[in-house]
């Protein structure tokens, strides 16, 4: 029995899925960055609990917005995904130690950004050999 979806179609579907995912994540993180920059009392309070000062709120917002924009630009997708993954690592530790909040979403988002970075790894000059033969 043959598959109704041929290999090139699967690759195209994967490319479209990553495209949609990148757009949705970029919009979410641009919104989160704008929220942090807006001076909303909830954002101010959250970063006060983190204990690094309000400068860190501005820094985090700028990195979120920059990473989101990089996710949308064709030549910088992998770099944007790595930057956003770094934000997720920082958010994980902030949630774990300072905010005592839910770390699950930081792990899930981090894994998604790693998957995006892996899919576009050729942009970073990373080439993985699929040749499993060993030479002695």
N, CA, C and O atoms as a printed pandas DataFrame, in Angstrom:
     atom_number atom_name residue_name chain_id  residue_number  x_coord  y_coord  z_coord
0              1         N          UNK        A               1    0.846   -1.173    0.000
1              2        CA          UNK        A               1    0.000    0.000    0.000
2              3         C          UNK        A               1    0.892    1.238    0.000
3              4         O          UNK        A               1    1.855    1.311    0.763
4              5         N          UNK        A               2    0.583    2.180   -0.829
5              6        CA          UNK        A               2    1.386    3.387   -0.912
6              7         C          UNK        A               2    0.727    4.509   -0.115
7              8         O          UNK        A               2   -0.485    4.533    0.103
8              9         N          UNK        A               3    1.556    5.404    0.295
9             10        CA          UNK        A               3    1.070    6.553    1.056
10            11         C          UNK        A               3    0.477    7.580    0.094
11            12         O          UNK        A               3    0.963    7.763   -1.022
12            13         N          UNK        A               4   -0.577    8.239    0.549
13            14        CA          UNK        A               4   -1.181    9.285   -0.274
14            15         C          UNK        A               4   -0.332   10.549   -0.277
15            16         O          UNK        A               4   -0.449   11.387   -1.172
16            17         N          UNK        A               5    0.525   10.678    0.736
17            18        CA          UNK        A               5    1.398   11.839    0.808
18            19         C          UNK        A               5    2.798   11.401    0.436
19            20         O          UNK        A               5    3.401   10.571    1.116
20            21         N          UNK        A               6    3.311   11.961   -0.641
21            22        CA          UNK        A               6    4.646   11.598   -1.064
22            23         C          UNK        A               6    5.669   12.368   -0.239
23            24         O          UNK        A               6    5.320   13.316    0.465
24            25         N          UNK        A               7    6.903   11.970   -0.324
25            26        CA          UNK        A               7    7.971   12.579    0.464
26            27         C          UNK        A               7    8.091   14.092    0.244
27            28         O          UNK        A               7    8.198   14.837    1.219
28            29         N          UNK        A               8    8.076   14.566   -1.009
29            30        CA          UNK        A               8    8.134   16.023   -1.196
30            31         C          UNK        A               8    6.943   16.748   -0.552
31            32         O          UNK        A               8    7.090   17.873   -0.073
32            33         N          UNK        A               9    5.769   16.109   -0.539
33            34        CA          UNK        A               9    4.612   16.726    0.084
34            35         C          UNK        A               9    4.786   16.829    1.594
35            36         O          UNK        A               9    4.378   17.814    2.208
36            37         N          UNK        A              10    5.399   15.800    2.190
37            38        CA          UNK        A              10    5.668   15.832    3.627
38            39         C          UNK        A              10    6.636   16.956    3.968
39            40         O          UNK        A              10    6.461   17.651    4.969
40            41         N          UNK        A              11    7.654   17.134    3.135
41            42        CA          UNK        A              11    8.620   18.208    3.358
42            43         C          UNK        A              11    7.938   19.563    3.243
43            44         O          UNK        A              11    8.219   20.472    4.024
44            45         N          UNK        A              12    7.045   19.699    2.274
45            46        CA          UNK        A              12    6.311   20.955    2.119
46            47         C          UNK        A              12    5.387   21.214    3.290
47            48         O          UNK        A              12    5.267   22.350    3.750
48            49         N          UNK        A              13    4.735   20.173    3.773
49            50        CA          UNK        A              13    3.848   20.324    4.935
50            51         C          UNK        A              13    4.652   20.717    6.170
51            52         O          UNK        A              13    4.219   21.559    6.958
52            53         N          UNK        A              14    5.812   20.111    6.334
53            54        CA          UNK        A              14    6.680   20.449    7.467
54            55         C          UNK        A              14    7.130   21.901    7.374
55            56         O          UNK        A              14    7.148   22.614    8.377
56            57         N          UNK        A              15    7.487   22.334    6.188
57            58        CA          UNK        A              15    7.935   23.720    5.980
58            59         C          UNK        A              15    6.805   24.697    6.307
59            60         O          UNK        A              15    7.035   25.723    6.948
60            61         N          UNK        A              16    5.597   24.382    5.872
61            62        CA          UNK        A              16    4.444   25.241    6.163
62            63         C          UNK        A              16    4.148   25.252    7.655
63            64         O          UNK        A              16    3.843   26.303    8.218
64            65         N          UNK        A              17    4.235   24.091    8.303
65            66        CA          UNK        A              17    3.985   24.020    9.753
66            67         C          UNK        A              17    4.985   24.883   10.516
67            68         O          UNK        A              17    4.602   25.611   11.432
68            69         N          UNK        A              18    6.255   24.808   10.148
69            70        CA          UNK        A              18    7.256   25.636   10.820
70            71         C          UNK        A              18    7.033   27.122   10.525
71            72         O          UNK        A              18    7.268   27.968   11.388
72            73         N          UNK        A              19    6.587   27.434    9.324
73            74        CA          UNK        A              19    6.309   28.818    8.945
74            75         C          UNK        A              19    5.190   29.377    9.822
75            76         O          UNK        A              19    5.322   30.465   10.382
76            77         N          UNK        A              20    4.090   28.635    9.940
77            78        CA          UNK        A              20    2.954   29.069   10.765
78            79         C          UNK        A              20    3.376   29.182   12.229
79            80         O          UNK        A              20    3.031   30.154   12.901
80            81         N          UNK        A              21    4.110   28.204   12.718
81            82        CA          UNK        A              21    4.577   28.211   14.102
82            83         C          UNK        A              21    5.463   29.417   14.379
83            84         O          UNK        A              21    5.331   30.065   15.418
84            85         N          UNK        A              22    6.363   29.718   13.454
85            86        CA          UNK        A              22    7.247   30.890   13.620
86            87         C          UNK        A              22    6.443   32.175   13.692
87            88         O          UNK        A              22    6.733   33.033   14.525
88            89         N          UNK        A              23    5.445   32.326   12.842
89            90        CA          UNK        A              23    4.631   33.544   12.846
90            91         C          UNK        A              23    3.867   33.676   14.158
91            92         O          UNK        A              23    3.845   34.750   14.760
92            93         N          UNK        A              24    3.242   32.590   14.601
93            94        CA          UNK        A              24    2.479   32.640   15.854
94            95         C          UNK        A              24    3.376   32.951   17.052
95            96         O          UNK        A              24    3.022   33.766   17.904
96            97         N          UNK        A              25    4.530   32.300   17.112
97            98        CA          UNK        A              25    5.458   32.559   18.221
98            99         C          UNK        A              25    6.007   33.986   18.166
99           100         O          UNK        A              25    6.137   34.649   19.195
100          101         N          UNK        A              26    6.323   34.444   16.972
101          102        CA          UNK        A              26    6.835   35.809   16.842
102          103         C          UNK        A              26    5.794   36.822   17.306
103          104         O          UNK        A              26    6.126   37.759   18.032
104          105         N          UNK        A              27    4.554   36.646   16.901
105          106        CA          UNK        A              27    3.496   37.556   17.337
106          107         C          UNK        A              27    3.320   37.519   18.857
107          108         O          UNK        A              27    3.142   38.558   19.491
108          109         N          UNK        A              28    3.370   36.320   19.432
109          110        CA          UNK        A              28    3.211   36.187   20.883
110          111         C          UNK        A              28    4.350   36.884   21.620
111          112         O          UNK        A              28    4.112   37.573   22.612
112          113         N          UNK        A              29    5.582   36.715   21.146
113          114        CA          UNK        A              29    6.713   37.303   21.850
114          115         C          UNK        A              29    6.853   38.796   21.579
115          116         O          UNK        A              29    7.361   39.526   22.430
116          117         N          UNK        A              30    6.420   39.260   20.427
117          118        CA          UNK        A              30    6.376   40.713   20.206
118          119         C          UNK        A              30    5.359   41.318   21.167
119          120         O          UNK        A              30    5.613   42.362   21.767
120          121         N          UNK        A              31    4.214   40.666   21.313
121          122        CA          UNK        A              31    3.213   41.135   22.270
122          123         C          UNK        A              31    3.734   41.123   23.699
123          124         O          UNK        A              31    3.491   42.063   24.456
124          125         N          UNK        A              32    4.450   40.063   24.074
125          126        CA          UNK        A              32    5.016   39.985   25.427
126          127         C          UNK        A              32    6.055   41.071   25.647
127          128         O          UNK        A              32    6.123   41.664   26.724
128          129         N          UNK        A              33    6.860   41.331   24.631
129          130        CA          UNK        A              33    7.864   42.395   24.748
130          131         C          UNK        A              33    7.226   43.760   24.885
131          132         O          UNK        A              33    7.665   44.573   25.699
132          133         N          UNK        A              34    6.198   44.020   24.099
133          134        CA          UNK        A              34    5.492   45.302   24.188
134          135         C          UNK        A              34    4.832   45.450   25.555
135          136         O          UNK        A              34    4.835   46.536   26.135
136          137         N          UNK        A              35    4.269   44.363   26.069
137          138        CA          UNK        A              35    3.663   44.384   27.406
138          139         C          UNK        A              35    4.694   44.775   28.459
139          140         O          UNK        A              35    4.404   45.578   29.346
140          141         N          UNK        A              36    5.887   44.215   28.364
141          142        CA          UNK        A              36    6.938   44.546   29.330
142          143         C          UNK        A              36    7.373   45.999   29.192
143          144         O          UNK        A              36    7.640   46.667   30.191
144          145         N          UNK        A              37    7.444   46.482   27.973
145          146        CA          UNK        A              37    7.860   47.871   27.746
146          147         C          UNK        A              37    6.784   48.878   28.122
147          148         O          UNK        A              37    7.092   50.046   28.359
148          149         N          UNK        A              38    5.543   48.454   28.182
149          150        CA          UNK        A              38    4.426   49.374   28.424
150          151         C          UNK        A              38    4.396   49.924   29.851
151          152         O          UNK        A              38    3.709   50.907   30.129
152          153         N          UNK        A              39    5.138   49.293   30.744
153          154        CA          UNK        A              39    5.118   49.743   32.126
154          155         C          UNK        A              39    3.916   49.254   32.898
155          156         O          UNK        A              39    3.565   49.823   33.932
156          157         N          UNK        A              40    3.285   48.212   32.411
157          158        CA          UNK        A              40    2.145   47.633   33.093
158          159         C          UNK        A              40    2.566   47.223   34.504
159          160         O          UNK        A              40    3.622   46.616   34.677
160          161         N          UNK        A              41    1.749   47.548   35.521
161          162        CA          UNK        A              41    2.113   47.214   36.905
162          163         C          UNK        A              41    2.400   45.731   37.133
163          164         O          UNK        A              41    3.240   45.390   37.966
164          165         N          UNK        A              42    1.723   44.853   36.414
165          166        CA          UNK        A              42    1.976   43.418   36.568
166          167         C          UNK        A              42    3.394   43.060   36.114
167          168         O          UNK        A              42    4.071   42.260   36.761
168          169         N          UNK        A              43    3.835   43.642   35.022
169          170        CA          UNK        A              43    5.194   43.390   34.534
170          171         C          UNK        A              43    6.222   43.964   35.495
171          172         O          UNK        A              43    7.240   43.331   35.774
172          173         N          UNK        A              44    5.961   45.149   35.995
173          174        CA          UNK        A              44    6.882   45.781   36.948
174          175         C          UNK        A              44    7.002   44.930   38.210
175          176         O          UNK        A              44    8.101   44.708   38.717
176          177         N          UNK        A              45    5.878   44.465   38.702
177          178        CA          UNK        A              45    5.877   43.642   39.916
178          179         C          UNK        A              45    6.596   42.316   39.691
179          180         O          UNK        A              45    7.362   41.867   40.544
180          181         N          UNK        A              46    6.349   41.696   38.549
181          182        CA          UNK        A              46    6.992   40.414   38.255
182          183         C          UNK        A              46    8.509   40.557   38.241
183          184         O          UNK        A              46    9.221   39.729   38.811
184          185         N          UNK        A              47    8.998   41.599   37.596
185          186        CA          UNK        A              47   10.447   41.779   37.533
186          187         C          UNK        A              47   11.021   42.272   38.859
187          188         O          UNK        A              47   12.208   42.081   39.125
188          189         N          UNK        A              48   10.207   42.895   39.683
189          190        CA          UNK        A              48   10.644   43.243   41.033
190          191         C          UNK        A              48   10.881   41.968   41.842
191          192         O          UNK        A              48   11.822   41.901   42.633
192          193         N          UNK        A              49   10.036   40.964   41.650
193          194        CA          UNK        A              49   10.206   39.677   42.330
194          195         C          UNK        A              49   11.461   38.949   41.856
195          196         O          UNK        A              49   12.107   38.248   42.635
196          197         N          UNK        A              50   11.801   39.113   40.599
197          198        CA          UNK        A              50   13.004   38.477   40.075
198          199         C          UNK        A              50   14.239   39.044   40.776
199          200         O          UNK        A              50   15.199   38.323   41.048
200          201         N          UNK        A              51   14.200   40.330   41.058
201          202        CA          UNK        A              51   15.258   40.935   41.856
202          203         C          UNK        A              51   16.452   41.479   41.093
203          204         O          UNK        A              51   17.468   41.809   41.705
204          205         N          UNK        A              52   16.363   41.579   39.810
205          206        CA          UNK        A              52   17.483   42.104   39.020
206          207         C          UNK        A              52   17.292   43.560   38.616
207          208         O          UNK        A              52   18.144   44.123   37.929
208          209         N          UNK        A              53   16.216   44.162   39.019
209          210        CA          UNK        A              53   15.957   45.556   38.673
210          211         C          UNK        A              53   15.109   45.681   37.423
211          212         O          UNK        A              53   14.948   44.732   36.656
212          213         N          UNK        A              54   14.573   46.876   37.239
213          214        CA          UNK        A              54   13.689   47.113   36.098
214          215         C          UNK        A              54   14.446   47.194   34.778
215          216         O          UNK        A              54   13.849   47.027   33.714
216          217         N          UNK        A              55   15.742   47.445   34.831
217          218        CA          UNK        A              55   16.527   47.428   33.601
218          219         C          UNK        A              55   16.418   46.062   32.927
219          220         O          UNK        A              55   16.451   45.962   31.700
220          221         N          UNK        A              56   16.285   45.002   33.747
221          222        CA          UNK        A              56   16.204   43.653   33.211
222          223         C          UNK        A              56   14.878   43.431   32.476
223          224         O          UNK        A              56   14.814   42.634   31.540
224          225         N          UNK        A              57   13.839   44.120   32.889
225          226        CA          UNK        A              57   12.551   44.060   32.186
226          227         C          UNK        A              57   12.708   44.644   30.784
227          228         O          UNK        A              57   12.226   44.070   29.808
228          229         N          UNK        A              58   13.386   45.789   30.692
229          230        CA          UNK        A              58   13.613   46.407   29.377
230          231         C          UNK        A              58   14.506   45.523   28.509
231          232         O          UNK        A              58   14.247   45.346   27.319
232          233         N          UNK        A              59   15.551   44.973   29.111
233          234        CA          UNK        A              59   16.466   44.096   28.380
234          235         C          UNK        A              59   15.725   42.868   27.846
235          236         O          UNK        A              59   15.858   42.509   26.676
236          237         N          UNK        A              60   14.949   42.236   28.715
237          238        CA          UNK        A              60   14.196   41.044   28.316
238          239         C          UNK        A              60   13.228   41.368   27.191
239          240         O          UNK        A              60   13.111   40.609   26.229
240          241         N          UNK        A              61   12.537   42.488   27.309
241          242        CA          UNK        A              61   11.592   42.901   26.264
242          243         C          UNK        A              61   12.314   43.107   24.933
243          244         O          UNK        A              61   11.834   42.668   23.888
244          245         N          UNK        A              62   13.464   43.773   24.974
245          246        CA          UNK        A              62   14.212   44.031   23.741
246          247         C          UNK        A              62   14.685   42.726   23.105
247          248         O          UNK        A              62   14.631   42.573   21.885
248          249         N          UNK        A              63   15.146   41.787   23.928
249          250        CA          UNK        A              63   15.612   40.504   23.399
250          251         C          UNK        A              63   14.441   39.702   22.833
251          252         O          UNK        A              63   14.577   39.054   21.795
252          253         N          UNK        A              64   13.299   39.742   23.509
253          254        CA          UNK        A              64   12.116   39.037   22.991
254          255         C          UNK        A              64   11.688   39.594   21.642
255          256         O          UNK        A              64   11.403   38.832   20.718
256          257         N          UNK        A              65   11.642   40.891   21.523
257          258        CA          UNK        A              65   11.227   41.513   20.257
258          259         C          UNK        A              65   12.261   41.235   19.164
259          260         O          UNK        A              65   11.899   40.901   18.036
260          261         N          UNK        A              66   13.540   41.372   19.496
261          262        CA          UNK        A              66   14.588   41.108   18.507
262          263         C          UNK        A              66   14.553   39.649   18.051
263          264         O          UNK        A              66   14.653   39.369   16.856
264          265         N          UNK        A              67   14.410   38.723   18.996
265          266        CA          UNK        A              67   14.340   37.308   18.644
266          267         C          UNK        A              67   13.136   36.995   17.780
267          268         O          UNK        A              67   13.223   36.196   16.849
268          269         N          UNK        A              68   12.012   37.625   18.088
269          270        CA          UNK        A              68   10.798   37.413   17.308
270          271         C          UNK        A              68   10.973   37.915   15.876
271          272         O          UNK        A              68   10.546   37.257   14.928
272          273         N          UNK        A              69   11.596   39.073   15.722
273          274        CA          UNK        A              69   11.848   39.610   14.381
274          275         C          UNK        A              69   12.808   38.694   13.618
275          276         O          UNK        A              69   12.613   38.439   12.429
276          277         N          UNK        A              70   13.840   38.201   14.300
277          278        CA          UNK        A              70   14.783   37.285   13.659
278          279         C          UNK        A              70   14.103   35.997   13.210
279          280         O          UNK        A              70   14.481   35.418   12.192
280          281         N          UNK        A              71   13.101   35.547   13.965
281          282        CA          UNK        A              71   12.343   34.357   13.567
282          283         C          UNK        A              71   11.604   34.556   12.248
283          284         O          UNK        A              71   11.361   33.601   11.510
284          285         N          UNK        A              72   11.254   35.790   11.963
285          286        CA          UNK        A              72   10.466   36.078   10.761
286          287         C          UNK        A              72   11.317   36.328    9.520
287          288         O          UNK        A              72   10.823   36.216    8.398
288          289         N          UNK        A              73   12.587   36.664    9.711
289          290        CA          UNK        A              73   13.459   36.952    8.575
290          291         C          UNK        A              73   14.076   35.649    8.067
291          292         O          UNK        A              73   14.670   34.904    8.846
292          293         N          UNK        A              74   13.944   35.369    6.776
293          294        CA          UNK        A              74   14.362   34.067    6.245
294          295         C          UNK        A              74   15.809   33.665    6.543
295          296         O          UNK        A              74   16.079   32.483    6.755
296          297         N          UNK        A              75   16.724   34.597    6.563
297          298        CA          UNK        A              75   18.136   34.243    6.754
298          299         C          UNK        A              75   18.548   34.151    8.222
299          300         O          UNK        A              75   19.673   33.752    8.522
300          301         N          UNK        A              76   17.658   34.512    9.135
301          302        CA          UNK        A              76   18.028   34.556   10.554
302          303         C          UNK        A              76   17.097   33.719   11.436
303          304         O          UNK        A              76   17.031   33.931   12.647
304          305         N          UNK        A              77   16.396   32.792   10.845
305          306        CA          UNK        A              77   15.425   31.983   11.599
306          307         C          UNK        A              77   16.118   31.199   12.708
307          308         O          UNK        A              77   15.671   31.223   13.855
308          309         N          UNK        A              78   17.206   30.506   12.377
309          310        CA          UNK        A              78   17.892   29.683   13.380
310          311         C          UNK        A              78   18.456   30.542   14.507
311          312         O          UNK        A              78   18.366   30.167   15.676
312          313         N          UNK        A              79   19.028   31.676   14.169
313          314        CA          UNK        A              79   19.557   32.580   15.189
314          315         C          UNK        A              79   18.433   33.085   16.091
315          316         O          UNK        A              79   18.592   33.140   17.310
316          317         N          UNK        A              80   17.313   33.449   15.504
317          318        CA          UNK        A              80   16.158   33.885   16.288
318          319         C          UNK        A              80   15.656   32.791   17.201
319          320         O          UNK        A              80   15.300   33.059   18.349
320          321         N          UNK        A              81   15.620   31.558   16.713
321          322        CA          UNK        A              81   15.172   30.436   17.537
322          323         C          UNK        A              81   16.128   30.199   18.701
323          324         O          UNK        A              81   15.687   29.924   19.817
324          325         N          UNK        A              82   17.425   30.302   18.452
325          326        CA          UNK        A              82   18.395   30.140   19.539
326          327         C          UNK        A              82   18.265   31.255   20.575
327          328         O          UNK        A              82   18.353   31.008   21.778
328          329         N          UNK        A              83   18.059   32.466   20.107
329          330        CA          UNK        A              83   17.880   33.591   21.024
330          331         C          UNK        A              83   16.620   33.406   21.866
331          332         O          UNK        A              83   16.632   33.650   23.072
332          333         N          UNK        A              84   15.550   32.980   21.232
333          334        CA          UNK        A              84   14.307   32.755   21.972
334          335         C          UNK        A              84   14.436   31.567   22.926
335          336         O          UNK        A              84   13.852   31.574   24.009
336          337         N          UNK        A              85   15.192   30.558   22.530
337          338        CA          UNK        A              85   15.454   29.439   23.430
338          339         C          UNK        A              85   16.220   29.886   24.668
339          340         O          UNK        A              85   15.980   29.395   25.771
340          341         N          UNK        A              86   17.142   30.819   24.473
341          342        CA          UNK        A              86   17.885   31.379   25.608
342          343         C          UNK        A              86   16.950   32.131   26.543
343          344         O          UNK        A              86   17.094   32.051   27.763
344          345         N          UNK        A              87   16.000   32.856   25.985
345          346        CA          UNK        A              87   14.992   33.536   26.809
346          347         C          UNK        A              87   14.218   32.499   27.634
347          348         O          UNK        A              87   13.930   32.728   28.808
348          349         N          UNK        A              88   13.889   31.380   27.026
349          350        CA          UNK        A              88   13.151   30.330   27.735
350          351         C          UNK        A              88   13.965   29.743   28.883
351          352         O          UNK        A              88   13.411   29.428   29.936
352          353         N          UNK        A              89   15.267   29.594   28.690
353          354        CA          UNK        A              89   16.125   29.094   29.772
354          355         C          UNK        A              89   16.119   30.086   30.931
355          356         O          UNK        A              89   15.983   29.692   32.089
356          357         N          UNK        A              90   16.267   31.371   30.620
357          358        CA          UNK        A              90   16.216   32.388   31.661
358          359         C          UNK        A              90   14.873   32.420   32.368
359          360         O          UNK        A              90   14.809   32.555   33.590
360          361         N          UNK        A              91   13.796   32.296   31.594
361          362        CA          UNK        A              91   12.447   32.287   32.184
362          363         C          UNK        A              91   12.252   31.059   33.068
363          364         O          UNK        A              91   11.586   31.136   34.100
364          365         N          UNK        A              92   12.831   29.927   32.667
365          366        CA          UNK        A              92   12.745   28.712   33.478
366          367         C          UNK        A              92   13.345   28.954   34.860
367          368         O          UNK        A              92   12.723   28.644   35.876
368          369         N          UNK        A              93   14.552   29.507   34.892
369          370        CA          UNK        A              93   15.201   29.739   36.183
370          371         C          UNK        A              93   14.510   30.834   36.985
371          372         O          UNK        A              93   14.443   30.750   38.211
372          373         N          UNK        A              94   13.998   31.856   36.314
373          374        CA          UNK        A              94   13.243   32.893   37.023
374          375         C          UNK        A              94   11.984   32.304   37.656
375          376         O          UNK        A              94   11.664   32.599   38.807
376          377         N          UNK        A              95   11.276   31.473   36.900
377          378        CA          UNK        A              95   10.071   30.830   37.437
378          379         C          UNK        A              95   10.416   29.875   38.578
379          380         O          UNK        A              95    9.712   29.826   39.586
380          381         N          UNK        A              96   11.479   29.132   38.420
381          382        CA          UNK        A              96   11.850   28.116   39.398
382          383         C          UNK        A              96   12.318   28.721   40.722
383          384         O          UNK        A              96   11.925   28.258   41.793
384          385         N          UNK        A              97   13.157   29.755   40.647
385          386        CA          UNK        A              97   13.783   30.260   41.864
386          387         C          UNK        A              97   13.169   31.541   42.415
387          388         O          UNK        A              97   13.149   31.733   43.630
388          389         N          UNK        A              98   12.671   32.415   41.559
389          390        CA          UNK        A              98   12.193   33.709   42.047
390          391         C          UNK        A              98   10.673   33.817   42.060
391          392         O          UNK        A              98   10.099   34.397   42.982
392          393         N          UNK        A              99   10.036   33.275   41.066
393          394        CA          UNK        A              99    8.593   33.474   40.931
394          395         C          UNK        A              99    7.773   32.284   41.408
395          396         O          UNK        A              99    6.564   32.410   41.606
396          397         N          UNK        A             100    8.402   31.143   41.594
397          398        CA          UNK        A             100    7.724   29.910   41.998
398          399         C          UNK        A             100    6.486   29.645   41.144
399          400         O          UNK        A             100    5.431   29.255   41.646
400          401         N          UNK        A             101    6.642   29.863   39.876
401          402        CA          UNK        A             101    5.520   29.685   38.959
402          403         C          UNK        A             101    5.642   28.404   38.172
403          404         O          UNK        A             101    6.394   27.498   38.533
404          405         N          UNK        A             102    4.905   28.344   37.112
405          406        CA          UNK        A             102    4.851   27.184   36.246
406          407         C          UNK        A             102    6.061   27.176   35.320
407          408         O          UNK        A             102    6.244   28.097   34.523
408          409         N          UNK        A             103    6.880   26.146   35.425
409          410        CA          UNK        A             103    8.042   26.025   34.553
410          411         C          UNK        A             103    7.725   25.213   33.300
411          412         O          UNK        A             103    8.518   25.194   32.358
412          413         N          UNK        A             104    6.585   24.552   33.282
413          414        CA          UNK        A             104    6.236   23.676   32.170
414          415         C          UNK        A             104    6.225   24.429   30.834
415          416         O          UNK        A             104    6.754   23.943   29.835
416          417         N          UNK        A             105    5.617   25.617   30.831
417          418        CA          UNK        A             105    5.527   26.353   29.562
418          419         C          UNK        A             105    6.900   26.776   29.055
419          420         O          UNK        A             105    7.105   26.864   27.845
420          421         N          UNK        A             106    7.842   27.039   29.954
421          422        CA          UNK        A             106    9.185   27.417   29.508
422          423         C          UNK        A             106    9.901   26.224   28.870
423          424         O          UNK        A             106   10.661   26.385   27.916
424          425         N          UNK        A             107    9.650   25.027   29.404
425          426        CA          UNK        A             107   10.259   23.819   28.845
426          427         C          UNK        A             107    9.669   23.529   27.463
427          428         O          UNK        A             107   10.403   23.218   26.525
428          429         N          UNK        A             108    8.354   23.633   27.342
429          430        CA          UNK        A             108    7.690   23.360   26.059
430          431         C          UNK        A             108    8.131   24.362   24.998
431          432         O          UNK        A             108    8.488   23.978   23.885
432          433         N          UNK        A             109    8.106   25.645   25.344
433          434        CA          UNK        A             109    8.534   26.657   24.375
434          435         C          UNK        A             109   10.006   26.482   24.018
435          436         O          UNK        A             109   10.383   26.617   22.854
436          437         N          UNK        A             110   10.830   26.186   25.005
437          438        CA          UNK        A             110   12.250   25.952   24.733
438          439         C          UNK        A             110   12.444   24.802   23.766
439          440         O          UNK        A             110   13.261   24.893   22.849
440          441         N          UNK        A             111   11.699   23.714   23.958
441          442        CA          UNK        A             111   11.793   22.564   23.059
442          443         C          UNK        A             111   11.347   22.930   21.645
443          444         O          UNK        A             111   11.943   22.474   20.670
444          445         N          UNK        A             112   10.314   23.741   21.530
445          446        CA          UNK        A             112    9.850   24.181   20.205
446          447         C          UNK        A             112   10.928   25.012   19.521
447          448         O          UNK        A             112   11.189   24.835   18.331
448          449         N          UNK        A             113   11.553   25.917   20.267
449          450        CA          UNK        A             113   12.612   26.744   19.670
450          451         C          UNK        A             113   13.827   25.906   19.282
451          452         O          UNK        A             113   14.472   26.189   18.272
452          453         N          UNK        A             114   14.147   24.886   20.065
453          454        CA          UNK        A             114   15.237   23.974   19.692
454          455         C          UNK        A             114   14.879   23.241   18.394
455          456         O          UNK        A             114   15.733   23.073   17.523
456          457         N          UNK        A             115   13.640   22.813   18.264
457          458        CA          UNK        A             115   13.208   22.129   17.039
458          459         C          UNK        A             115   13.311   23.053   15.831
459          460         O          UNK        A             115   13.746   22.631   14.759
460          461         N          UNK        A             116   12.914   24.301   16.000
461          462        CA          UNK        A             116   13.017   25.268   14.892
462          463         C          UNK        A             116   14.484   25.487   14.536
463          464         O          UNK        A             116   14.847   25.480   13.360
464          465         N          UNK        A             117   15.323   25.682   15.549
465          466        CA          UNK        A             117   16.757   25.897   15.301
466          467         C          UNK        A             117   17.358   24.682   14.595
467          468         O          UNK        A             117   18.183   24.834   13.694
468          469         N          UNK        A             118   16.947   23.475   15.000
469          470        CA          UNK        A             118   17.462   22.255   14.369
470          471         C          UNK        A             118   17.019   22.165   12.909
471          472         O          UNK        A             118   17.810   21.799   12.039
472          473         N          UNK        A             119   15.769   22.495   12.645
473          474        CA          UNK        A             119   15.247   22.423   11.282
474          475         C          UNK        A             119   16.001   23.387   10.354
475          476         O          UNK        A             119   16.232   23.076    9.185
476          477         N          UNK        A             120   16.377   24.547   10.878
477          478        CA          UNK        A             120   17.069   25.563   10.081
478          479         C          UNK        A             120   18.560   25.625   10.418
479          480         O          UNK        A             120   19.191   26.662   10.212
480          481         N          UNK        A             121   19.129   24.541   10.928
481          482        CA          UNK        A             121   20.517   24.520   11.397
482          483         C          UNK        A             121   21.527   24.854   10.308
483          484         O          UNK        A             121   22.627   25.309   10.621
484          485         N          UNK        A             122   21.187   24.641    9.040
485          486        CA          UNK        A             122   22.133   24.959    7.967
486          487         C          UNK        A             122   22.460   26.448    7.948
487          488         O          UNK        A             122   23.522   26.836    7.462
488          489         N          UNK        A             123   21.565   27.291    8.469
489          490        CA          UNK        A             123   21.837   28.719    8.551
490          491         C          UNK        A             123   22.976   29.015    9.525
491          492         O          UNK        A             123   23.627   30.055    9.428
492          493         N          UNK        A             124   23.209   28.107   10.455
493          494        CA          UNK        A             124   24.266   28.288   11.453
494          495         C          UNK        A             124   25.568   27.615   11.032
495          496         O          UNK        A             124   26.561   27.666   11.758
496          497         N          UNK        A             125   25.562   26.986    9.865
497          498        CA          UNK        A             125   26.743   26.284    9.395
498          499         C          UNK        A             125   26.911   24.919   10.036
499          500         O          UNK        A             125   28.005   24.355   10.016
500          501         N          UNK        A             126   25.828   24.377   10.611
501          502        CA          UNK        A             126   25.875   23.062   11.242
502          503         C          UNK        A             126   25.360   22.042   10.236
503          504         O          UNK        A             126   24.226   22.118    9.762
504          505         N          UNK        A             127   26.215   21.103    9.931
505          506        CA          UNK        A             127   25.838   20.047    8.998
506          507         C          UNK        A             127   26.054   18.711    9.689
507          508         O          UNK        A             127   27.163   18.400   10.123
508          509         N          UNK        A             128   25.018   17.944    9.788
509          510        CA          UNK        A             128   25.071   16.648   10.446
510          511         C          UNK        A             128   25.135   15.577    9.379
511          512         O          UNK        A             128   24.302   15.532    8.474
512          513         N          UNK        A             129   26.124   14.720    9.493
513          514        CA          UNK        A             129   26.283   13.633    8.540
514          515         C          UNK        A             129   25.274   12.540    8.847
515          516         O          UNK        A             129   25.091   12.153   10.001
516          517         N          UNK        A             130   24.629   12.052    7.814
517          518        CA          UNK        A             130   23.697   10.938    7.989
518          519         C          UNK        A             130   24.388    9.612    7.699
519          520         O          UNK        A             130   23.763    8.555    7.785
520          521         N          UNK        A             131   25.667    9.659    7.358
521          522        CA          UNK        A             131   26.441    8.448    7.081
522          523         C          UNK        A             131   26.767    7.774    8.415
523          524         O          UNK        A             131   27.496    8.336    9.233
524          525         N          UNK        A             132   26.238    6.591    8.632
525          526        CA          UNK        A             132   26.411    5.879    9.896
526          527         C          UNK        A             132   27.599    4.916    9.874
527          528         O          UNK        A             132   27.847    4.223   10.861
528          529         N          UNK        A             133   28.330    4.865    8.770
529          530        CA          UNK        A             133   29.457    3.949    8.707
530          531         C          UNK        A             133   30.642    4.536    9.468
531          532         O          UNK        A             133   30.881    5.743    9.458
532          533         N          UNK        A             134   31.365    3.655   10.119
533          534        CA          UNK        A             134   32.524    4.087   10.912
534          535         C          UNK        A             134   33.804    3.692   10.173
535          536         O          UNK        A             134   33.895    2.640    9.542
536          537         N          UNK        A             135   34.750    4.554   10.280
537          538        CA          UNK        A             135   36.047    4.238    9.707
538          539         C          UNK        A             135   37.008    3.972   10.841
539          540         O          UNK        A             135   36.980    4.653   11.867
540          541         N          UNK        A             136   37.873    2.964   10.652
541          542        CA          UNK        A             136   38.824    2.610   11.696
542          543         C          UNK        A             136   40.201    3.020   11.338
543          544         O          UNK        A             136   41.133    2.797   12.111
